[in-house]
Each structure stands twice: as C-alpha cells, then as structure tokens.
Amino acid sequence: MKAQEREVLLEALQARFENNMHRHKAIAWADVQARLEAHPGALKSLHEMEATGGEPDVIGQDKKTGGLTFCDCSAETPGGRRSLCYDREALDARKEHKPQSSAIEVAAAMGIELLTEEQYRELQTLGEFDLKTSSWIATPPDLRALGGALFGDRRYGRVFVYHNGAQSYYAARGFRGALRV
C-alpha cells in the first residue's frame, strides 16, 4: 500500500471511529493507531474492507491481549461483496449461472473472516444493519455438510438468522467480515 493510500485509509478509519464512539466506548484512537502501526499487514485487509464498501470500524477489544476487532459497519451488506454463493464447494456444485466467487474465498483473499452468528447478533446491538439486504454468516460444519448455509438480516425490528442452500446467491446478499488486530 502506498503511503498516500495508507494516510487516506487511516483518516477514514479515524473519522468513522470518532463519529461512532458508541461502538467502542472504552477505546482511544491513539491505541487503535498504535495497534495498526504494530500490525501493518492489517491495513491491507482494512483497505480491502473499505474499498468493497464495508466501512470497517472497531467493535471490540480483547481484555487479555488488547487485540482489537474491526467489523464491517456499513448500513447494508457491503456492495462490493454481493452475489456470491457461500463457499467453493457450493460454487463447484452449480451447473449453470455461477457467481464469480464465494463469500468464504473472497473473505480469505481479503484476510478477514465471515461473522459468526454470535458476532452478527452482537453487531446488531450497535445499530440497525441489513434492513434491505442480508449477509452470509459462518456456518457450523454439521449444517454445511447437509448442504445449507446461514445468513442474517434485520426485519420488523428483529434480527433473523435463516438458512439457504449454500450454492444460492442473490444481488442483495453479501457478507460482513471481521478482522482481529
């Protein structure tokens, strides 16, 4: 990442951090910046999250290690990560009309992970997300072995987690990612 791109990204992250203090009440920006400077590889992932419309922000901190968790906090599932089936197995199973990739593969290439159901529900306590879209979430292996995958959204003032065939994909379904730094 070029120095100018790095600075633009850090400015965007700082502005979002300062405008959304309810997501990270006990964390100071100076601590976030120090953590990012100590882990420069994380900036590449955050840049990808930002570039695909995720609007990453700090949503938590590990009390033991001091590690920070960044998450996509865009109001709707990131626009640059939609129309993806769940994983490679699902992509390979499609006979026709294949999407370009899968949520698991795109997340891995970005250096992030799909949110778990617990993380997705936790995120929803910080705001109202996915009012018009939905997001794939990490699916337990036993469910995935049966051909399904999980996704979540918010409708009627409630958070819902549903299932769908892992090979399905929709223009309004993408994925939210988490990055631990």
Rosetta blueprint (number, residue, H / E / L):
1 M L
2 K L
3 A H
4 Q H
5 E H
6 R H
7 E H
8 V H
9 L H
10 L H
11 E H
12 A H
13 L H
14 Q H
15 A H
16 R H
17 F H
18 E H
19 N H
20 N L
21 M H
22 H H
23 R H
24 H L
25 K L
26 A L
27 I L
28 A L
29 W H
30 A H
31 D H
32 V H
33 Q H
34 A H
35 R H
36 L H
37 E H
38 A H
39 H L
40 P L
41 G H
42 A H
43 L H
44 K H
45 S H
46 L H
47 H H
48 E H
49 M H
50 E H
51 A H
52 T L
53 G L
54 G L
55 E L
56 P E
57 D E
58 V E
59 I E
60 G E
61 Q E
62 D L
63 K L
64 K L
65 T L
66 G L
67 G L
68 L E
69 T E
70 F E
71 C E
72 D E
73 C L
74 S L
75 A L
76 E L
77 T L
78 P L
79 G H
80 G H
81 R H
82 R L
83 S L
84 L L
85 C E
86 Y L
87 D L
88 R H
89 E H
90 A H
91 L H
92 D H
93 A H
94 R L
95 K L
96 E L
97 H L
98 K L
99 P L
100 Q L
101 S L
102 S E
103 A H
104 I H
105 E H
106 V H
107 A H
108 A H
109 A H
110 M H
111 G L
112 I L
113 E E
114 L E
115 L L
116 T L
117 E H
118 E H
119 Q H
120 Y H
121 R H
122 E H
123 L H
124 Q H
125 T L
126 L L
127 G L
128 E L
129 F L
130 D L
131 L L
132 K L
133 T L
134 S E
135 S E
136 W E
137 I E
138 A L
139 T L
140 P L
141 P H
142 D H
143 L H
144 R H
145 A H
146 L L
147 G L
148 G E
149 A E
150 L E
151 F E
152 G E
153 D E
154 R E
155 R E
156 Y L
157 G L
158 R E
159 V E
160 F E
161 V E
162 Y E
163 H E
164 N E
165 G E
166 A L
167 Q L
168 S L
169 Y L
170 Y L
171 A L
172 A L
173 R E
174 G E
175 F E
176 R L
177 G E
178 A E
179 L E
180 R E
181 V L
